[in-house]
C-alpha cells in the first residue's frame, strides 16, 4: 500500500503541524488554569480579610451585650450590616474576574465583562453571553470559586446568627 503511513512509524505531512497545535493547546490550557488559580487565590485572600475584619469590626467575639439584652432590633441591624458587607465583598470579587476578562479581551466592554462575571460567579448561567472557547476553563473556575465564596459567607453568616440566637 503505497502512501499509507498508518502504523508504520513514519510521519505524514501534517503530523508536525498537528503536534505543534497540540502543544500550543496544552500551553493555552495551562495558562488558562494559571490565570484562574491566581484569581481564585486573590478571591480567597480578599474574602478572608473581609470576614476577619467584619468579625473584629462588629466585635462579634464580644457580642454579649446584644445577647444579654436580647435586643431584637440591634441583632437585626447587626445582621443587616454584616450581610451588606458580605455582598459588597462578593461584588468586589466579581469585579476582579470582570476586569480580568476585560483586560484579556475575553469580553469587549466593562459592562459586559462585569455582567458575565456576575452571572458566572453566582452560577446563574443565563447563557446569553459566553466566553470564547479558549477561556471556558477560567469561566468554570470562576463559577466554582463563586460557589466556594458564597458557601463560606453563608457559613459565617449562619454562625453569627446562631450565636445571636443561642442565648434566647
Backbone as a ProteinNet text record, in pm:
[ID]
protein_1_A
[PRIMARY]
XXXXXXXXXXXXXXXXXXXXXXXXXXXXXXXXXXXXXXXXXXXXXXXXXXXXXXXXXXXXXXXXXXXXXXXXXXXXXXXXXXXXXXXXXXXXXXXXXXXXXXXXXXXXXXXXXXXXXXXXXXXXXXXXXXXXXXXXXXXXXXXXXXXXXXXXXXXXXXXXXXXXXXXX
[TERTIARY]
84.2	0	88.2	104.1	185.1	107.7	177.3	115.2	46.1	25.1	-40.3	66.4	63.1	165.4	111.8	-11	-68	7.1	52.1	115.1	255	313.3	446.3	554.7	514.8	614.2	664.9	618.2	658	555.7	596.4	510	452.2	323.3	257.1	290.9	251	287.4	229.4	122.6	60.5	91.3	170	196.2	268.6	368.7	444	353.1	274.9	183	82.3	29.9	-66.6	-5.5	119.9	187.8	209.9	248.5	267.6	135.9	29.7	-101.7	-141.6	-111.8	-143.5	-64.6	64.6	146	94.2	54	0.2	-129.5	-214.6	-338.4	-309.7	-210.1	-173.3	-118.5	-38.2	16.2	-96.5	-191.2	-304.1	-388.2	-410.9	-488.1	-415.1	-282	-204.7	-213	-196.8	-206.8	-344	-445.8	-582.9	-602.2	-552.1	-561.7	-483.6	-365.8	-283.9	-355.8	-416.6	-493.4	-608.2	-681.1	-793	-747.4	-636.1	-583.8	-541.9	-479.1	-438.7	-560.6	-662.5	-784.6	-853.4	-854.5	-912	-837.6	-704.6	-623.7	-650.8	-659.7	-690	-827.5	-925.3	-1060	-1060.6	-995.7	-993.5	-923	-809.9	-736.5	-821	-882.8	-966.5	-1084.2	-1148.1	-1263.2	-1222.7	-1108.2	-1059.7	-1036.4	-979.1	-955.6	-1087.9	-1184.1	-1313.3	-1385.1	-1390.5	-1461.3	-1389.4	-1257	-1181.7	-1206.7	-1205.1	-1232.3	-1373.6	-1471.2	-1610	-1623.3	-1554.7	-1559.8	-1510.8	-1399.9	-1343.7	-1424.9	-1465.2	-1537.2	-1666.9	-1739	-1865.6	-1847.2	-1722.3	-1688.8	-1774.1	-1776.3	-1862.4	-1815.1	-1685	-1637.8	-1682.2	-1727.6	-1773.2	-1918.6	-1998.5	-2137.4	-2228.7	-2170.7	-2251.6	-2347.7	-2313.1	-2405.1	-2537.3	-2531.6	-2654.6	-2727.4	-2648.3	-2708.3	-2770.4	-2705.6	-2756	-2887.2	-2898.2	-3018.1	-3128.4	-3092.8	-3189.9	-3266	-3190.8	-3248.1	-3258.9	-3380.5	-3403.4	-3364.6	-3396.8	-3364.5	-3213.4	-3139.1	-2992.9	-2934.4	-2988.8	-2941.6	-2972.5	-3092.9	-3130.9	-3043.5	-3013.5	-2928.2	-2786.2	-2735.4	-2602.7	-2600	-2701	-2706.1	-2723.3	-2801.2	-2819.8	-2688.7	-2614.8	-2485.3	-2385.5	-2387.6	-2298.2	-2331.6	-2458.3	-2499.9	-2454.8	-2469.2	-2427.3	-2277.3	-2199.2	-2053.4	-2016.1	-2081	-2050.7	-2089.1	-2203.7	-2244.8	-2148.6	-2106.9	-2008.5	-1877.1	-1836.8	-1715.4	-1731.5	-1847	-1872.5	-1870.6	-1925.3	-1926.2	-1783.1	-1697.4	-1557.2	-1488.7	-1517.8	-1460	-1508.1	-1634.1	-1687.8	-1615.5	-1591.7	-1521	-1378.1	-1313.3	-1178.1	-1180.5	-1274.3	-1287.5	-1326.5	-1420.9	-1467.8	-1356.9	-1275.1	-1162.4	-1061.4	-1043.2	-955.3	-1009.5	-1138.6	-1198.9	-1182.7	-1198.8	-1185.6	-1041.3	-946.2	-805.9	-750.7	-806.6	-760.3	-836.5	-933	-1009.4	-1112.2	-1145.7	-1246.1	-1383.3	-1410.4	-1534.7	-1499.1	-1581.7	-1544.2	-1563.6	-1652.1	-1678.9	-1674.9	-1657.7	-1657.2	-1792.1	-1899.2	-2031.6	-2059.2	-2021.6	-2042.2	-1951.2	-1829.2	-1736.8	-1790.7	-1841.8	-1896	-2024.6	-2108.9	-2232	-2199.4	-2112	-2075.1	-2014.4	-1928.5	-1865	-1967.5	-2062.6	-2164.7	-2249.2	-2289.4	-2372.1	-2293.6	-2164.4	-2080.1	-2048.6	-2007	-1970.3	-2087.3	-2205.5	-2324.3	-2382.5	-2319.2	-2359.2	-2503	-2542.7	-2675.2	-2672.9	-2572.5	-2551.5	-2665.9	-2707.7	-2815.2	-2780.8	-2655.4	-2614.3	-2627.9	-2670.5	-2683.6	-2549.1	-2448.8	-2312.7	-2220.7	-2139.3	-2046.1	-1905.9	-1804.9	-1668	-1620.7	-1516.3	-1455.7	-1408.7	-1400.9	-1370.5	-1239.5	-1142.2	-1013.5	-1017.7	-1131.2	-1144.3	-1249.4	-1299.6	-1406.3	-1358.4	-1233.4	-1181.3	-1176.5	-1131	-1127.6	-1269.3	-1364.1	-1502.4	-1556	-1522.4	-1565.3	-1502.7	-1376.9	-1310	-1373.9	-1420.1	-1489.7	-1618.1	-1692.8	-1815.2	-1788.3	-1686.2	-1651	-1604.1	-1529.5	-1485.5	-1605.8	-1700.2	-1820.2	-1899.4	-1911.5	-1980.4	-1909.6	-1777.6	-1698.3	-1711.5	-1699.3	-1707.7	-1848	-1950.3	-2087.4	-2114.2	-2064	-2080.4	-2008	-1887.6	-1810.7	-1887.4	-1939	-2016.3	-2141.6	-2209.1	-2328.4	-2297.1	-2188.2	-2147.1	-2113.8	-2043.5	-2008.7	-2134.4	-2223	-2348	-2431.6	-2440.2	-2515.4	-2454.7	-2321.5	-2254.7	-2285.5	-2282.5	-2314.5	-2460.2	-2551	-2693.3	-2720.3	-2657.1	-2677.1	-2625.2	-2515.3	-2461.8	-2556.7	-2610	-2704.6	-2830.8	-2876.9	-2999.9	-2977.6	-2855.9	-2824.3	-2854.3	-2856.4	-2878.9	-3024.4	-3109.2	-3251	-3330.2
-117.4	0	123	177.9	297.4	415.1	501.7	621.7	601.5	478.8	453.2	451.7	552.2	563.4	524.8	477.1	440.4	322.8	342.7	233.3	200.4	272.1	239.7	321.5	410.9	489.5	607.6	627.2	744.5	853.3	974.7	1088	1140.2	1161.1	1219	1366.9	1431.2	1571	1668.2	1630	1721.7	1685	1582.3	1535	1639.1	1705.7	1805.4	1923.7	1967.8	2077.6	2038	1917.5	1870.4	1865.3	1820.4	1815.7	1955.6	2048.6	2186.7	2247.8	2221.7	2270.9	2209.5	2081.5	2013.9	2075.2	2101.2	2164.1	2303.5	2378.1	2511.5	2505.2	2408.4	2392.9	2358.8	2273.1	2239.4	2362.2	2442.1	2563.4	2660	2676.5	2765.6	2717.2	2587.2	2531.7	2555.3	2539.5	2564.1	2711.7	2800.8	2944.1	2978.8	2923	2949.1	2902.4	2783.5	2732.3	2821.9	2866.1	2952.2	3083.6	3144.9	3267.9	3241.8	3133.7	3100.2	3074.9	3006	2976.8	3105.3	3195.5	3323.2	3403.2	3409.4	3481.2	3414.3	3282.6	3209.7	3245.6	3244.8	3278	3421	3513.8	3652.7	3664.5	3592.3	3595.1	3539.1	3426.9	3365.1	3456.8	3514.2	3603.7	3726.9	3785.6	3903.5	3868.9	3756.3	3714.1	3690.5	3629.4	3604.8	3736.4	3833.7	3964.9	4031.5	4029.2	4093.8	4028	3895	3827.9	3847	3847.4	3873.2	4014.8	4109.2	4247.9	4261.4	4200.1	4208.5	4150.3	4041.3	3978	4075.2	4142.8	4237.6	4367.2	4418.7	4545.7	4538.7	4433.1	4418.2	4359.9	4336.4	4281.2	4158	4070.5	3952.9	3861.2	3868.4	3786	3843.6	3970.3	4034.7	4079.4	4006.6	4046	4014.2	3989.2	3952.1	4062	4189.2	4296.9	4284.9	4239.1	4214.4	4093	3992.4	3868.6	3887.1	3965.3	3984.8	4063.1	4162.7	4245.2	4185	4090.4	4028	4134	4221.5	4332	4291.7	4257.3	4205.6	4305.7	4432.1	4534.2	4547.7	4542.7	4552.9	4431.7	4314.8	4194.3	4200.2	4244.1	4254.6	4356.9	4468.1	4570.7	4517	4442.6	4382.3	4285.6	4200.5	4104.1	4173.7	4280	4354.5	4417.8	4478.3	4538.5	4431.9	4320.3	4210.1	4157.6	4141.7	4095.2	4193.3	4321.4	4422.7	4414.3	4400	4390.4	4265.3	4154.4	4029.7	4040.9	4098.9	4116.2	4210.1	4317.7	4407.3	4334.7	4248	4168.3	4081.9	4020.1	3938.2	4024	4143.8	4232.3	4270.5	4293.9	4325.1	4203.8	4086.7	3964	3942.8	3969.7	3961.6	4061.3	4181.2	4283.6	4239.7	4166.7	4116.2	4029.2	3936.9	3848.8	3929.9	4021.4	4101.8	4185.8	4246.3	4325	4236.5	4117.1	4022.7	3993.8	3963.2	3933.9	4052.3	4172.7	4291.2	4309	4301	4324.2	4216.6	4096.9	3987.7	3983	4071.5	4074.2	3963.5	3901.4	3795.1	3854	3970.4	4043.1	4182.7	4239	4365.2	4491.8	4490.2	4611.7	4580	4684.8	4667.6	4617	4675.2	4633.3	4486.8	4444.4	4304.4	4211.8	4255.7	4176	4157	4265.4	4256.2	4173.9	4191.3	4112.1	3963.5	3929.7	3789.5	3733.2	3811.9	3765.6	3741.6	3832.5	3816.6	3692.4	3671.4	3554.9	3425.3	3430.2	3310.9	3284.7	3387.6	3375.7	3322.4	3373.3	3330.9	3200.5	3145.6	3021	3028.4	3145.7	3161.1	3103.7	3143.4	3085.2	3103.8	3226.2	3250.7	3196.4	3206.6	3157.2	3259.3	3379.7	3482.8	3541.8	3530	3574.3	3458	3418	3307.6	3351.3	3299.7	3336.5	3258.6	3308.2	3227.6	3093.6	2993.8	2858.5	2850.9	2932.9	2925.5	2984.5	3042.8	3099.2	3027.5	2918	2848.8	2786.4	2743.7	2687.3	2794.5	2914.6	3023.2	3054.3	3060.6	3088.4	2979.3	2855.2	2745.3	2758.2	2798.4	2817.3	2932.1	3034.7	3143	3091.3	3009	2953.3	2871.3	2790.1	2709.8	2797.9	2902.9	2996.8	3067.5	3107.9	3173.9	3084.6	2957.2	2862.2	2856.2	2844.6	2834.5	2960.5	3077.5	3203.3	3224.8	3192.8	3207.6	3109.8	2988.9	2892.7	2939.5	2993.1	3044.7	3159.8	3250.5	3362.9	3313.7	3217.1	3161.9	3096.8	3023.6	2961	3063.9	3168.6	3276.2	3345.3	3378.2	3446.1	3357.5	3229.7	3135.8	3125.8	3122	3111.8	3235.1	3352.8	3473.3	3472.2	3440.1	3437.2	3332.6	3217	3112.7	3158.1	3229.7	3277.9	3380.7	3468.2	3567.3	3501.7	3399.2	3331.6	3230	3190.1	3085.3	3119.5	3245.4	3287.1	3320.3	3305.2	3343.2	3226.6
0	0	0	-114.2	-123.8	-68.8	2.9	57	190.4	234.6	362.5	471	558.6	662.8	800.6	809.3	938.9	998.7	1120.4	1193.8	1147.9	1056.4	1007.6	1076.1	1165.8	1236.8	1155.7	1036.8	960.3	981.3	961.3	988.7	857.7	860.1	744.8	734.1	629	606.6	709.5	778.9	874.8	1019.4	1042.5	1178.7	1261.5	1205.8	1281.7	1316	1218.1	1243.4	1351	1344.3	1443.2	1582.5	1592.3	1721.6	1777.2	1692.6	1737	1783.9	1712	1753.9	1887.2	1905.6	2031.1	2146.1	2123.7	2227.3	2259.7	2159	2179.3	2260.8	2230.9	2307.1	2452.6	2477.3	2614.9	2687	2618.3	2677.8	2710.3	2619.3	2643.2	2761.3	2771.1	2882.7	3014.9	3013.7	3135.7	3174.3	3075.8	3102.6	3158.2	3098.1	3141.6	3285.8	3317.6	3454.5	3550.4	3509.6	3595.5	3624.3	3523.1	3545.2	3642.2	3620.8	3708.6	3851.1	3867.3	4001.2	4072.3	3999.3	4058	4104	4021	4059.2	4177.5	4181.3	4294.5	4422.7	4418.3	4536.5	4582	4487	4521.9	4586.9	4534.6	4592.5	4733.5	4754.5	4887.8	4987.7	4947.3	5037.4	5071.7	4969.9	4993.7	5084.2	5058.5	5138.2	5283.5	5303.6	5439.7	5513.3	5444.6	5505.9	5542.6	5450.6	5476.3	5593.6	5595.3	5704.9	5837.6	5837	5960.7	6009.3	5914.8	5950.3	6007.2	5942.1	5988.4	6127.8	6152.3	6283.5	6390.9	6360.5	6456.8	6462.5	6346	6340.5	6419.5	6404	6474.5	6613.5	6649.5	6780.8	6810.4	6711.2	6724.7	6836.9	6867.3	6978.1	7112.4	7110.8	7233.7	7220.3	7146.7	7121.9	7240.4	7354.2	7470.4	7513.6	7484.3	7522.1	7445.4	7320.9	7245.9	7301.9	7333.6	7381.9	7519.5	7603.4	7739.4	7737.9	7650.3	7647.1	7562.2	7477.7	7388.1	7308.1	7249.8	7174.7	7028.3	6987.1	6852.3	6744.1	6763.7	6662.7	6645.8	6753.7	6746.3	6674.1	6702.4	6634.1	6485.1	6451	6309.4	6238.6	6302.5	6243.1	6222.3	6317.9	6304.1	6186	6175.3	6065.7	5930.4	5926.1	5801	5755.5	5848.7	5813.3	5771.1	5839.6	5804.3	5664.6	5634.5	5501.4	5393.8	5420.2	5323	5295.9	5399.4	5382.1	5304	5334.3	5263.5	5115.9	5086.9	4946.7	4874.5	4939.6	4877.9	4849.5	4940.5	4917.1	4792.3	4778.4	4659.3	4532.8	4541.2	4424.2	4383.9	4481.6	4451.3	4389.8	4441.1	4385	4241.3	4215.7	4079.4	3989.9	4042.4	3964.4	3931.1	4022.4	3993.1	3867.5	3862.3	3746.5	3622.5	3638.9	3526.5	3465.8	3550.1	3498.8	3427.1	3477.7	3408.7	3269.2	3260	3129.4	3033.4	3085.4	3000.8	2953.4	3046	3009.3	2916.4	2923.7	2837.7	2705.8	2689	2565.1	2553.8	2667.3	2666.7	2637	2692.7	2669.6	2618.9	2532.1	2467.1	2549.9	2649.7	2727.6	2876.4	2956.3	3101.6	3151.1	3100.7	3149.4	3114.9	2996.3	2958.3	3039.6	3066.5	3148	3288.9	3347.9	3483.7	3487.5	3386.7	3379.7	3366.8	3271.6	3253.4	3381.1	3445.4	3568	3678.8	3693.7	3798.3	3774.7	3650.6	3617	3637.8	3607.9	3623	3769.5	3842.3	3983.7	4065.9	4037	4111.2	4056.3	3958.3	3889.7	3837.7	3792.6	3732.5	3591.6	3515.2	3382.8	3285.7	3261.8	3165.5	3027	2988.1	2856.8	2745.9	2780.4	2677.1	2637.2	2723.4	2694.6	2729	2634.6	2659.2	2618.5	2687.7	2653.3	2530.8	2465.5	2358.8	2416.1	2332.6	2380.1	2457.8	2422.7	2493.2	2633.6	2675.3	2808.9	2893.4	2847.4	2921.1	3051.3	3056.5	3180.9	3289.7	3255.1	3353.6	3402.3	3310.3	3348.9	3441.5	3412.9	3500.5	3638.2	3641.4	3770.7	3848.5	3777.5	3847.1	3910.8	3838.4	3894.6	4019.7	4016.1	4133.4	4249.1	4216.6	4320	4381.4	4298.2	4348.7	4443.6	4407.8	4496.6	4631.3	4626.6	4749.3	4835	4773	4847.9	4905.5	4829.4	4880.2	4995.2	4983.8	5092.9	5218.7	5200.9	5314	5380.3	5299.6	5352.9	5424.9	5364.3	5427.5	5560.1	5565.5	5690.9	5797.8	5757.6	5850.2	5902.4	5810.8	5847.9	5939.9	5907.4	5990.5	6130	6138.5	6269.6	6355.6	6293.6	6367.8	6413.1	6322.5	6357.3	6465.8	6455.2	6554.6	6691.8	6691.8	6817.7	6879.7	6796.5	6846.9	6901.1	6831.1	6872	6983.9	7004.2	7100.1	7244	7274.7	7414.3	7444.2	7344.2	7365.2	7416.4
[MASK]
++++++++++++++++++++++++++++++++++++++++++++++++++++++++++++++++++++++++++++++++++++++++++++++++++++++++++++++++++++++++++++++++++++++++++++++++++++++++++++++++++++++++

